[in-house]
Amino acid sequence: MIKVRLDKTDWRLLAELQKNGRITNVELARRVGLSAPPCLRRVRALEEAGIIEGYCTLIDEKKIGFDVTAFAMVGLHSQAEADLVAFEERVRSWPVVRECYMLSGEVDFILKCVARDLAAFQEFIIQELTAAPNVDSVKTALAIRRSKLEPGSPIPQD
């Protein structure tokens, strides 16, 4: 993977967009010390380079009725590449799974799950996850509270 060289202005653009993806181009340009046209060109270049992957809205899941956040640590029978890819494809089809990471160490994957209630989470674990092909073990942990939410990446300070 080729890493793109970013200058101070690019980093400031990324920091501002990470704070507020809905900021107008005019306001973004003002905050980073550019006029609007070059600001827009730079943002588009960052998008085209794949540095900015997209924009999303953060929703408080509890306020819309999803009261359970839990993590599932999954061990697979086989770690052959085809089996890993098949599991990842299946995970993408489960709406309850919001994030998935392949890990090194004792477990193969960790899944962040969000469900309406404990019964819905348990139903997912029993009917979907443990029943999935190649799944050997599943350990779960319920989140008590979120202590930090900072989406995105660390941005170097000037």
N, C-alpha and C positions, 0 to 999 in steps of 0.2 A: 504494500500500500504506500503510495506516494503521499508524504505529508506536505501540506501547503504552507508556505511562509506567510505569516500574517504580520502586518505592521500595527503600530499603536492604534491607528484609527479603526482598523478591522476589529481589534480586540474590544475597543470601546463600543463599536456597533453591536458586537455579539453580547456584551454585557448589558447594554440597554434593551436589546430585543429579548434577552432571557428574562429580564425583569418585567417587561411588558410587550408581548408579541402583537398587541393591538395598537401600539404607538403609531401615530401618523408619520409619514416620511418627512414632513416639514418639521415636526417636533424632534424626530430622531436626528435629522440633520443639524438642528439647532444645538442639541445636547452634545453632539460629537464635533461641532465646529466646522461643518461643511455646508455648502449650499445644497438645495434639494436634488438637482439632477445628478451630481456625482455621488451623493448618498445613495440614491436609488440604484445607480449602476453598481456600486460596491455591494449592496445587499443582494442584488440579482447575481453578481459574480460569486458571492458566498453560497447562494442557493445552488447555482449551476455546478460549483465545485463539490457539492454534497456536504459542505460544512454545516449549513442550515438544512436540516432534513425535512422540516415542516413546522407547522404552528398548531398548537392545541389549546383547549380550554380546560383548566383545572376545575373539577367539580367536587364539592364536599359530598362524598358518597353517603355519609350518615344523614344529611339533610334531604336526600332523595330516597331514603328507605333502605340503604345497604348498611346494616349495623355490624356486620362481621368482617374483619380483615384477618386473614390467617395465612400461614406459610406452610407449604407442603414440601418436604424433602423427599425426593424420589430416587430410588436406586433401580437400575435396569438390570435384566439378566445379561444382556449383551451390549457391549459398547462399540460394536462394529459401526462404521460410519453410516451405512445404510439404515441401521436400527436407530441411531441417534437422530438422523434426519427424519425418519418416519415418526418418531416420538415428537419432535419439534413441530412437524406439520399437524399432528393431532392436537397438540397444545394450542396452536393458533386457532383451532375451531371451537375452543371452549371459552365462552364469554366470561365466565367466572374468573378465569386466569387473566390477570392484568399485566403481569410481568413474568418472564421466565429467563433463567440464567443457567447455562451449563457450568458445572463447578469441577474443580479438581478436589481430590480427597475422598472422604467416606461416602458422599452421595453424588449422584450424577447431575441432578437438576434441583433447583429451588424454584418454587412457583409462588408468586404473591397472588392470593385469591381474595375476592371481595364478593360477599353473598348477603342476601337480605337478612338471613338469620342463621342460627346454628344448625337448624334442621336442613336448610337448603345447602349449607356447606357440607354437612355429613352425607347428604344425598349425592352430591357431586363426587365426594371421595369414594363412596361405595359403588355407585352405579357407573361412574365414568373413569375416574383415575385408577383405582385398583383393578378395574376390569379391563383396562387398556392392554393391548398386546405388549409384551416385553417388560411390563412393570413387575419388579421383584419385591420392592418394599416401599412403603409410604409412612413417613412420620410427619405429624402435623403439630403446629404450635399456633395458638390464638394470640393475636396482638392485643395487649392490654390498652395501650394508647400509643399514638404517634408522637414522638419527641422532636422530630425534624422532618420537614419536607422541603427540599430544595432541588427541584428538577433541573436538568441540564448538566453543565460541566463547570468545574472551577475555572474562573477567568483570571489570568494573571493581572495583578495590579501594576499600574505604570511604573 
